[in-house]
Structure formats: C-alpha cells, structure tokens
Amino acid sequence: MAKTSKAKADADVTSDAKAVTKEAKKAEKKAAKKAEKVQKALEKAQKQEDKRAKVVDPEDRPSAHEGDAVFGDEDFTFSDTLRVDRGFVLADLDPRSTPGYAGDKKSAALDLAEGQSELSDLQERLWANGRDGDGPSVLLVVQGMDTSGKGGIMRHVVGSTDPGGVRYTAFKAPTAEERAHDFLWRIERALPDPGQLGVFDRSQYEDVLVVRVHDLVPRSEWMRRYAQINAFERQALARGITVVKVMLHISSDEQRERLGERLARPDKYYKYNPGDIDERGRWGDYMEAYQAVLAKTSTRGAPWHVVPADRKWYARLAVQQILLEHLRGLDLQWPEATFDVAEEKERLAQS
C-alpha cells in the first residue's frame, strides 16, 4: 500500500513538472513573439526616420559642394558645369564625383524619368522641322573607355526618343572599303539629315585615340587629324548640325569591377572581350591621348563635356540634360500648316 502511494506521488510530481515546463515554454514562446514585434516596430520606425532624413548609401552620396549652383537652380546647366575650357586637366576630375547634382541614385532616376517626356517632345519638334529638308539637326557624340557606360546612354537616354527620327551609328574598326578613303569619309556619310538626331557610339576621335595609342599610323599623320576634325566639325555646324560631344570618364578601378561582373555573370559573357584586358595595360597612354583630344578639339562651336561616369545614374542624367539643354537652345516651334486648316476641317466634315 505504501509503495502504491509513493508511486502515485512520484507520478503527480512528474505531471506537475511537465505542466510547469509546458507553461514555461508557452511563456517563452509568447515572449519571443512579443520581442519580434518590438524589433519589427523598431525597424519600421528606423526606416521611416531614414526616409525623413533622406539617408543615402555612401556609394550613392553626392559630391556637390555647398553654395555651388546645382541641378534645379534657375541659372544652372550641366553643359556649362561639365564643359571643357582652356586649362582643363582630365586627371583632376574625380570619376566618382557628381558635379552640379545634390541628389542621389533614387532622385536621379526620378529626374531622368521626368526628362524623358521633354526629350521626346523636343525630338519630335526637331523631326517635324526637318520634314521639308531644310531644318536643324543634332549630333550626339559619345566617347569613353570600354565599360564606361556608352550602352547605358543609348538605352536610357537615346532610348526614350522616337527611333524613326534617330540616326544611330556605332563605329568599329574600319572596313576595307573605309580604309580606302580618308578617315573622315565614313563619318561624313553618317551625319544626320535635317530633323534627325544623330548618335555616334564612338566616332572620328578613334582615329586620334586608338590609332595614336597603337601606333597605327605615323605620328605626323595623327597629329594633323586634330585640325582636320575641327575643320570638319565647323563644316557640320555650317550645315545646321548642333554638335554635342560627351566623354564618359571612368576610373581604372571601376572598369576592373565592371569587367569582373561580366566574367561573373553568364548573361554578361557576350559583352566581354579578352582584348579589354590588353587595353587596360595601356590605360596611361589612353588618358594621355584623351587629354590631347580635349585640349585640341574642344572648340567654341563644338566643346567637349566630360561626364564623371563611375556612377552610372549620374552619367545618364547628365548626358540627358546636356542633350536637352542643346535642344532647348534651338527654340524649336511646331511648323506652320502648309494648307488652309479651316478648309480641310470642312472637307473632313463632309467626307
């Protein structure tokens, strides 16, 4: 009898212990859920605070100096800010800087989107004014080292225009036919007609960049080409072509990262060229060649604009705005009707 009572008592103790353990686990689980809720509330509050304070990732932090005119100010233009004037030194411009822009990556995306509608409108006006074969045209020349973002400019800036009014040319190594002519022969054939927006992905400047770095022609020959290019561009201006020249300025370190991304992603293999590594070994020579181009061919009528391009979002916005500023300068109005509008309305009503 005593043994039975003791066994029962032990069973009761065990049951009580299990109950206590179960209650403890429930309390612990409840406390964990409460802590999780508190943590989520704290994170939400922090996000709201960050949004209010406009906290910017260090990688996206702008470099505009306090007091300088910036994008949005009435007297500011990217064209003036990034134009190459006498005494310009390429090595002094930080490729990661964002001259004239106090925003960040997110705000730049919004500003880029806002500019697309105006760019589309002005390009249509340009096209409309060239329908009679006697209007202005615009030529956007884009130069830069490999991976500097030329393709992004084509997609995000030129891509917002009507392709029917764009004459796009990507210049590669000259063909046998092109080599049989003067180096400017193929360039002249690609110039935009009245009303067109011409776009050069690389250009006549390859003949004083690659040609110089690789000693493809005698020094005396490529030295003459600077003056020949200036004369050629003066003739283009006389034909009513507004020449907008942009160099996308990327750093060697940034190029290494972008090439590494192409090697790390199968969907980017098609962009990779083993020759790019060889060209990196001539980086200093290319920078010297670009400095000469900027010093010798940035003219009053067709100045260069050097755009820091380590931050793609800045480069795209800057090039878009430079193009917009030049289009605005043309004061493009819709052409007057060449027919009696009232008469045509009457004819339409009776048709």
Secondary structure, DSSP 4 states (H G I P E B T S, - for coil): -HHHHHHHHHHHHHHHHHHHHHHHHHHHHHHHHHHHHHHHHHHHHHHHHHHHHT---GGG---PPTTS--TTSTT--HHHHHB--TT--GGGS-TT--TT----HHHHHHHHHHHHHHHHHHHHHHHHHTTTS-S-EEEEEEEESTTSSHHHHHHHTGGGS-GGGEEEEE--S--HHHHTS-TTHHHHHTPPPTT-EEEEES-GGGGGTHHHHTT-S-HHHHHHHHHHHHHHHHHHHHTTEEEEEEEEE--HHHHHHHHHHHHH-GGGGGG--THHHHHHTTHHHHHHHHHHHHHHH--SSS-EEEEE-SSHHHHHHHHHHHHHHHHHHTT--PPPPSS-HHHHHHHHHH-
